[in-house]
Amino acid sequence: MNTDRNTLIERLKNRLRAPLPGHDAFLELSGYRRPDLATAMNRDPRPVESGVLILLYPEDGTLRTMLMLRPSYDGVHSGQVGFPGGHRETKDGSIMVTALREFTEETGAPHEAFEVLGNLTPVYIPPSNALVTPVVARTHRLEGLAPDPREVAALIPVDVDHLLRDDILKRTRLFVKAAGRELEVPYWDVDGHVVWGATALMIAELRALLDVRS
């Protein structure tokens, strides 16, 4: 990455305070539309609030983030790759608290030294009726990783440089439950992992905010 990572994070922090780019550009590639947020919030039952944490941290001279592979189970997110996170609990004072708590519960890493930079655009996930807010944070050191095997099949550290490459955008055919049929969908090839759906939308928006050309 040509831009100094501290400069990049400060730019990201400022961009998170401005109107966000959202997901329209990436959704144009998908061939189907998700319900907009206003429609989703008026559903009965109301969507379950969830939060995920996009953590930026330095390691081995590069800026990284952390994805995770979920175990195989009888559920809509079985075996998928995503950012650590989960459902908001009654005790959580905000969705930021949810994202930080879930990150620690799933990865084992303490979050007390994390600096929250802001939130990305929430994503509605029809199959699980969940409204997911991606919280972006930074830390100067990530330590104490001890993933919960009930929640995490594997942690996937990813160089941010890799996420910004144009050649990781690919297409494949998958059954999309929200559309009720098989579709050719765009995905990010992250070190051999197929990252699609809600997490792909989050990565697309993060890429737009980190783009030093804009």
SERO-4910 file (N, C-alpha, C, O; in steps of 0.05 Angstrom, whole numbers):
BEGIN
 pado doro    nc1    nc2    nc3   cac1   cac2   cac3    cc1    cc2    cc3    oc1    oc2    oc3
  Met    A     17    -24      0      0      0      0     18     25      0     34     28     18
  Asn    A     14     42    -20     32     64    -23     27     85     -1     46     99      8
  Thr    A      2     88      8     -4    108     28      3     98     56     -3     75     62
  Asp    A     16    115     72     22    107    100     -4     98    113    -25    111    111
  Arg    A     -2     76    128    -27     64    140    -40     83    160    -65     82    162
  Asn    A    -25     99    175    -37    117    193    -52    139    179    -74    147    187
  Thr    A    -41    148    156    -55    168    140    -80    156    128   -101    169    127
  Leu    A    -78    131    119   -101    117    107   -123    115    128   -147    120    121
  Ile    A   -117    107    152   -137    104    173   -150    130    180   -174    132    185
  Glu    A   -134    151    182   -145    178    187   -164    187    165   -185    198    171
  Arg    A   -156    181    140   -174    187    118   -200    171    120   -222    182    116
  Leu    A   -198    146    127   -221    129    130   -239    140    153   -264    140    150
  Lys    A   -227    148    174   -242    158    197   -258    183    189   -281    185    197
  Asn    A   -246    200    173   -260    224    163   -282    216    144   -304    228    145
  Arg    A   -277    197    127   -298    189    107   -321    176    120   -344    177    110
  Leu    A   -317    163    143   -339    150    157   -357    170    170   -380    163    178
  Arg    A   -348    195    173   -365    216    184   -383    229    162   -402    243    168
  Ala    A   -376    225    137   -390    236    114   -411    217    104   -411    194    113
  Pro    A   -428    225     86   -447    206     74   -433    182     62   -413    185     48
  Leu    A   -443    158     67   -430    134     58   -438    126     30   -460    133     21
  Pro    A   -420    112     16   -427    104    -12   -449     84    -14   -462     82    -35
  Gly    A   -453     68      7   -474     48      6   -467     24    -12   -443     19    -17
  His    A   -487      9    -21   -483    -16    -35   -493    -18    -63   -491    -38    -76
  Asp    A   -504      4    -73   -517      3    -99   -498     -7   -122   -506    -23   -138
  Ala    A   -474      3   -121   -455     -5   -143   -450    -35   -143   -449    -47   -165
  Phe    A   -447    -47   -120   -442    -75   -119   -467    -91   -124   -466   -112   -137
  Leu    A   -490    -81   -115   -515    -95   -120   -522    -96   -149   -536   -115   -158
  Glu    A   -513    -77   -165   -518    -77   -194   -506   -102   -206   -515   -111   -227
  Leu    A   -485   -113   -194   -472   -137   -205   -486   -162   -197   -480   -184   -207
  Ser    A   -505   -161   -177   -515   -184   -165   -539   -197   -179   -544   -221   -176
  Gly    A   -554   -181   -194   -577   -191   -208   -602   -193   -191   -622   -204   -201
  Tyr    A   -602   -184   -166   -626   -183   -150   -623   -160   -130   -601   -150   -125
  Arg    A   -646   -152   -119   -647   -130   -101   -654   -139    -73   -673   -156    -70
  Arg    A   -640   -129    -53   -649   -133    -26   -670   -113    -19   -671    -91    -30
  Pro    A   -688   -119      0   -707    -98      9   -691    -74     21   -671    -78     34
  Asp    A   -700    -50     15   -686    -27     26   -689    -26     56   -707    -40     67
  Leu    A   -673    -10     70   -672    -11     99   -699     -3    111   -708    -14    131
  Ala    A   -712     17     99   -738     26    109   -759      4    108   -774      0    127
  Thr    A   -759    -10     85   -778    -33     82   -771    -55    102   -789    -66    115
  Ala    A   -746    -60    106   -737    -82    124   -745    -75    153   -754    -93    167
  Met    A   -742    -50    161   -748    -43    188   -778    -44    194   -786    -45    218
  Asn    A   -795    -43    174   -824    -44    178   -835    -73    176   -859    -77    177
  Arg    A   -817    -92    173   -827   -120    171   -837   -130    199   -829   -119    220
  Asp    A   -854   -150    197   -864   -162    221   -858   -192    220   -870   -206    203
  Pro    A   -841   -203    237   -828   -189    259   -805   -171    249   -794   -175    228
  Arg    A   -799   -151    266   -777   -133    259   -751   -148    257   -747   -169    270
  Pro    A   -733   -139    241   -707   -152    239   -692   -153    265   -694   -135    282
  Val    A   -676   -174    269   -659   -177    292   -634   -160    288   -621   -163    267
  Glu    A   -628   -142    306   -604   -125    304   -579   -142    309   -578   -157    329
  Ser    A   -559   -138    292   -534   -152    296   -511   -132    290   -515   -112    276
  Gly    A   -488   -138    300   -464   -122    294   -440   -139    288   -436   -160    301
  Val    A   -424   -131    269   -399   -144    264   -376   -124    266   -381    -99    263
  Leu    A   -352   -133    271   -330   -115    274   -309   -119    252   -299   -141    247
  Ile    A   -304    -97    238   -283    -96    218   -259    -83    232   -257    -59    234
  Leu    A   -240   -100    241   -217    -90    256   -193    -86    237   -187   -104    222
  Leu    A   -181    -63    239   -156    -58    224   -133    -58    244   -134    -44    264
  Tyr    A   -112    -73    237    -89    -75    255    -64    -80    239    -65    -92    218
  Pro    A    -41    -71    250    -15    -76    236     -4   -103    244     -5   -111    267
  Glu    A      8   -116    224     22   -141    230     42   -147    207     34   -145    184
  Asp    A     66   -154    215     87   -160    195     90   -138    174     94   -143    150
  Gly    A     88   -113    183     93    -90    166     70    -83    147     74    -66    129
  Thr    A     47    -95    151     24    -88    133     -1    -84    150     -2    -91    173
  Leu    A    -21    -72    138    -46    -68    151    -65    -92    145    -68    -99    121
  Arg    A    -76   -103    165    -93   -126    162   -121   -122    174   -126   -104    190
  Thr    A   -139   -140    166   -165   -143    179   -170   -173    184   -154   -190    175
  Met    A   -191   -179    199   -195   -207    207   -223   -216    198   -243   -205    206
  Leu    A   -223   -237    182   -247   -251    175   -247   -278    190   -227   -285    202
  Met    A   -270   -292    189   -271   -318    202   -289   -336    185   -307   -327    172
  Leu    A   -283   -362    187   -299   -382    174   -317   -395    195   -307   -405    215
  Arg    A   -343   -394    190   -362   -406    209   -363   -436    205   -360   -446    183
  Pro    A   -367   -451    227   -369   -480    224   -394   -488    208   -412   -472    204
  Ser    A   -394   -513    200   -418   -524    186   -439   -531    207   -433   -545    227
  Tyr    A   -463   -522    203   -485   -527    221   -511   -524    206   -511   -517    183
  Asp    A   -533   -530    219   -559   -529    206   -570   -500    208   -585   -494    226
  Gly    A   -560   -483    190   -568   -455    190   -561   -441    165   -546   -452    148
  Val    A   -571   -417    161   -567   -403    135   -539   -393    131   -531   -388    108
  His    A   -523   -391    152   -496   -380    149   -474   -402    153   -451   -396    157
  Ser    A   -483   -427    151   -465   -450    154   -441   -448    135   -446   -445    111
  Gly    A   -417   -450    145   -393   -452    128   -386   -426    113   -370   -427     95
  Gln    A   -399   -404    120   -393   -379    106   -370   -364    119   -364   -368    143
  Val    A   -358   -346    103   -337   -329    113   -349   -301    118   -364   -291    102
  Gly    A   -342   -290    142   -352   -263    148   -335   -250    169   -315   -262    178
  Phe    A   -343   -227    177   -329   -213    199   -341   -223    226   -364   -230    227
  Pro    A   -325   -224    247   -335   -233    273   -358   -215    282   -357   -191    279
  Gly    A   -379   -227    293   -401   -212    303   -425   -229    309   -424   -254    306
  Gly    A   -447   -217    317   -471   -232    324   -493   -214    333   -492   -190    329
  His    A   -514   -226    345   -538   -212    352   -534   -193    376   -519   -199    394
  Arg    A   -548   -171    375   -548   -152    397   -563   -164    421   -585   -176    417
  Glu    A   -552   -162    444   -565   -172    469   -577   -149    484   -569   -125    480
  Thr    A   -596   -155    501   -610   -134    517   -590   -117    533   -595    -93    536
  Lys    A   -569   -129    542   -550   -115    559   -532    -96    543   -519    -79    555
  Asp    A   -531    -99    517   -514    -82    500   -525    -54    498   -548    -50    490
  Gly    A   -509    -34    506   -518     -7    505   -520      5    477   -534     25    473
  Ser    A   -506     -7    458   -506      3    431   -497    -20    413   -487    -41    422
  Ile    A   -500    -16    387   -491    -36    368   -461    -38    368   -449    -59    361
  Met    A   -447    -16    375   -418    -16    378   -410    -36    400   -391    -51    396
  Val    A   -424    -35    422   -419    -54    444   -422    -82    435   -407   -100    441
  Thr    A   -444    -87    419   -449   -114    408   -425   -124    392   -415   -146    396
  Ala    A   -416   -107    373   -394   -115    355   -369   -121    371   -355   -141    365
  Leu    A   -362   -104    390   -338   -108    406   -340   -133    423   -322   -149    424
  Arg    A   -363   -137    436   -367   -160    453   -365   -186    437   -352   -205    444
  Glu    A   -379   -186    414   -379   -210    398   -351   -217    387   -344   -240    385
  Phe    A   -336   -196    379   -309   -200    369   -293   -215    391   -279   -234    384
  Thr    A   -294   -206    415   -279   -218    437   -289   -246    443   -273   -265    447
  Glu    A   -316   -250    443   -327   -277    449   -318   -297    427   -314   -320    433
  Glu    A   -317   -288    402   -311   -307    380   -281   -311    376   -273   -333    370
  Thr    A   -266   -290    379   -237   -292    373   -220   -295    398   -197   -305    396
  Gly    A   -230   -287    421   -215   -288    446   -199   -263    451   -189   -259    473
  Ala    A   -195   -246    431   -178   -222    434   -192   -200    450   -215   -193    443
  Pro    A   -180   -189    471   -192   -167    486   -195   -143    468   -178   -137    451
  His    A   -216   -127    473   -222   -104    455   -219    -77    469   -225    -57    457
  Glu    A   -209    -77    494   -208    -52    509   -191    -31    496   -196     -7    499
  Ala    A   -171    -39    481   -153    -20    468   -162    -12    440   -148      3    426
  Phe    A   -184    -23    431   -193    -17    403   -205     12    402   -219     20    421
  Glu    A   -199     26    381   -211     52    376   -232     49    354   -225     41    331
  Val    A   -256     56    360   -278     54    340   -276     78    322   -276    101    332
  Leu    A   -276     74    296   -274     95    276   -301    104    266   -305    127    258
  Gly    A   -320     86    266   -347     92    256   -361     67    245   -351     45    249
  Asn    A   -383     71    232   -399     48    222   -402     50    191   -402     72    180
  Leu    A   -404     27    179   -411     26    151   -442     25    149   -456     24    169
  Thr    A   -452     25    124   -481     23    120   -491     -4    129   -480    -24    122
  Pro    A   -513     -4    145   -525    -30    153   -533    -47    129   -540    -36    108
  Val    A   -532    -73    133   -540    -92    112   -563   -109    122   -561   -120    144
  Tyr    A   -584   -110    107   -607   -128    114   -603   -155    102   -597   -157     78
  Ile    A   -605   -177    118   -602   -204    108   -629   -218    110   -637   -227    131
  Pro    A   -643   -221     87   -670   -232     87   -672   -261     99   -690   -265    115
  Pro    A   -654   -280     92   -658   -307    103   -659   -309    133   -673   -326    144
  Ser    A   -643   -292    147   -643   -293    176   -658   -269    188   -658   -266    212
  Asn    A   -670   -253    171   -684   -229    180   -667   -213    200   -676   -205    222
  Ala    A   -642   -208    192   -624   -193    209   -615   -167    196   -611   -166    172
  Leu    A   -613   -147    212   -602   -121    204   -575   -118    216   -572   -115    241
  Val    A   -554   -119    200   -527   -121    209   -512    -94    205   -511    -84    183
  Thr    A   -501    -83    227   -486    -59    225   -456    -66    227   -447    -76    247
  Pro    A   -440    -60    206   -411    -64    208   -398    -40    223   -400    -17    214
  Val    A   -385    -46    245   -370    -26    260   -341    -28    253   -330    -50    252
  Val    A   -328     -6    247   -300     -6    239   -283      4    262   -290     25    274
  Ala    A   -262    -10    269   -245     -3    291   -216     -8    283   -210    -21    264
  Arg    A   -198      4    299   -169      0    295   -156     -7    322   -167     -1    343
  Thr    A   -134    -21    320   -117    -25    344    -88    -26    335    -82    -32    312
  His    A    -70    -20    354    -42    -19    347    -29    -47    350     -7    -52    340
  Arg    A    -44    -65    364    -34    -92    367    -58   -111    372    -74   -106    390
  Leu    A    -59   -133    357    -79   -153    362    -66   -177    375    -48   -189    364
  Glu    A    -76   -183    399    -63   -205    414    -85   -220    429   -108   -212    432
  Gly    A    -77   -244    440    -95   -259    456   -115   -275    440   -136   -283    451
  Leu    A   -109   -281    415   -128   -296    398   -132   -325    409   -112   -339    412
  Ala    A   -157   -332    414   -164   -359    423   -192   -364    414   -211   -363    430
  Pro    A   -196   -370    388   -223   -372    377   -240   -393    390   -230   -415    397
  Asp    A   -265   -387    393   -285   -406    404   -292   -426    383   -303   -419    362
  Pro    A   -285   -452    387   -290   -472    366   -320   -476    360   -327   -487    339
  Arg    A   -337   -468    378   -366   -471    373   -376   -450    352   -396   -454    339
  Glu    A   -361   -428    351   -369   -406    333   -351   -402    309   -359   -391    289
  Val    A   -326   -412    311   -305   -406    291   -291   -432    282   -280   -446    298
  Ala    A   -293   -437    256   -278   -459    245   -249   -451    240   -231   -467    243
  Ala    A   -245   -426    233   -218   -416    228   -219   -385    227   -238   -374    217
  Leu    A   -197   -373    237   -194   -344    234   -178   -340    208   -160   -355    201
  Ile    A   -185   -318    194   -172   -313    168   -161   -284    168   -175   -266    161
  Pro    A   -135   -281    175   -124   -254    173   -120   -247    144   -111   -264    128
  Val    A   -126   -222    137   -125   -214    109   -111   -187    106   -118   -168    121
  Asp    A    -92   -186     89    -79   -160     83    -99   -141     70   -113   -150     51
  Val    A   -101   -117     79   -119    -98     67   -111    -93     38   -128    -89     21
  Asp    A    -85    -93     32    -76    -91      4    -89   -112    -13    -97   -106    -36
  His    A    -93   -136     -3   -105   -158    -19   -135   -151    -24   -144   -155    -46
  Leu    A   -148   -140     -4   -177   -133     -7   -181   -111    -28   -202   -108    -39
  Leu    A   -160    -95    -33   -162    -72    -51   -155    -80    -80   -158    -63    -98
  Arg    A   -147   -104    -84   -139   -112   -112   -165   -116   -129   -185   -126   -119
  Asp    A   -163   -108   -154   -186   -111   -172   -190   -140   -181   -212   -147   -188
  Asp    A   -169   -156   -181   -171   -183   -192   -184   -203   -173   -186   -226   -180
  Ile    A   -191   -194   -149   -204   -213   -130   -235   -213   -134   -249   -229   -122
  Leu    A   -245   -195   -151   -274   -196   -157   -279   -216   -178   -269   -214   -201
  Lys    A   -295   -237   -171   -302   -259   -190   -331   -265   -188   -346   -252   -174
  Arg    A   -340   -284   -204   -368   -292   -205   -371   -322   -203   -353   -337   -213
  Thr    A   -392   -331   -191   -398   -360   -190   -428   -363   -188   -443   -344   -183
  Arg    A   -438   -388   -191   -467   -393   -189   -472   -405   -161   -460   -425   -153
  Leu    A   -491   -392   -147   -499   -401   -121   -529   -400   -118   -542   -383   -131
  Phe    A   -540   -416   -100   -569   -414    -94   -572   -391    -74   -561   -392    -52
  Val    A   -588   -371    -83   -593   -348    -66   -621   -350    -54   -641   -348    -68
  Lys    A   -622   -355    -28   -647   -361    -15   -666   -337    -18   -690   -340    -21
  Ala    A   -655   -313    -16   -672   -289    -18   -686   -287    -45   -708   -276    -47
  Ala    A   -672   -297    -66   -684   -296    -93   -700   -321    -99   -716   -321   -118
  Gly    A   -695   -342    -84   -709   -367    -88   -700   -383   -112   -714   -401   -122
  Arg    A   -676   -377   -122   -665   -391   -145   -635   -389   -146   -623   -373   -131
  Glu    A   -623   -404   -164   -594   -402   -168   -588   -378   -185   -601   -373   -206
  Leu    A   -568   -363   -177   -560   -339   -192   -530   -339   -196   -515   -352   -180
  Glu    A   -521   -325   -216   -493   -319   -218   -487   -295   -202   -497   -273   -208
  Val    A   -471   -298   -181   -467   -276   -162   -437   -267   -162   -420   -284   -166
  Pro    A   -432   -242   -156   -404   -233   -152   -394   -241   -125   -410   -242   -106
  Tyr    A   -369   -246   -123   -357   -252    -97   -328   -243    -97   -316   -238   -118
  Trp    A   -317   -240    -73   -289   -233    -70   -273   -259    -64   -281   -274    -46
  Asp    A   -253   -264    -80   -235   -287    -75   -214   -278    -55   -194   -265    -63
  Val    A   -218   -285    -30   -200   -276     -9   -182   -300     -1   -191   -317     15
  Asp    A   -159   -301    -12   -140   -322     -6   -153   -350    -10   -150   -368      6
  Gly    A   -169   -352    -31   -181   -378    -38   -209   -382    -25   -222   -401    -32
  His    A   -218   -363     -8   -244   -365      4   -264   -349    -12   -259   -327    -21
  Val    A   -288   -361    -16   -310   -347    -31   -325   -330    -10   -338   -340      8
  Val    A   -323   -303    -14   -336   -285      5   -358   -270    -11   -352   -254    -28
  Trp    A   -383   -276     -4   -405   -266    -20   -426   -255     -1   -422   -254     23
  Gly    A   -449   -247    -12   -472   -239      4   -466   -214     20   -454   -195     10
  Ala    A   -475   -213     45   -473   -189     61   -445   -180     66   -438   -157     65
  Thr    A   -427   -200     71   -399   -193     75   -386   -181     50   -369   -163     52
  Ala    A   -394   -191     27   -384   -179      2   -392   -150     -1   -376   -134    -10
  Leu    A   -417   -144      7   -426   -116      6   -409    -99     25   -402    -76     18
  Met    A   -404   -109     49   -388    -94     68   -360    -88     57   -349    -66     60
  Ile    A   -348   -109     45   -321   -105     34   -321    -85     11   -303    -69      8
  Ala    A   -342    -86     -6   -344    -67    -28   -345    -39    -18   -332    -21    -29
  Glu    A   -361    -34      3   -362     -7     14   -336      2     27   -328     25     24
  Leu    A   -323    -17     42   -298    -11     54   -277     -4     33   -262     15     36
  Arg    A   -277    -19     11   -258    -13    -11   -263     15    -22   -244     30    -27
  Ala    A   -288     23    -26   -294     50    -36   -284     71    -17   -274     92    -26
  Leu    A   -286     66      9   -277     87     28   -247     88     31   -235    108     37
  Leu    A   -233     65     25   -204     64     27   -190     72      1   -166     75      0
  Asp    A   -206     76    -20   -194     82    -46   -180    109    -45   -193    130    -43
  Val    A   -154    109    -47   -138    133    -45   -141    151    -70   -133    174    -70
  Arg    A   -153    140    -91   -157    156   -116   -181    174   -115   -184    192   -131
  Ser    A   -199    169    -95   -223    185    -94   -221    206    -72   -240    222    -68
***
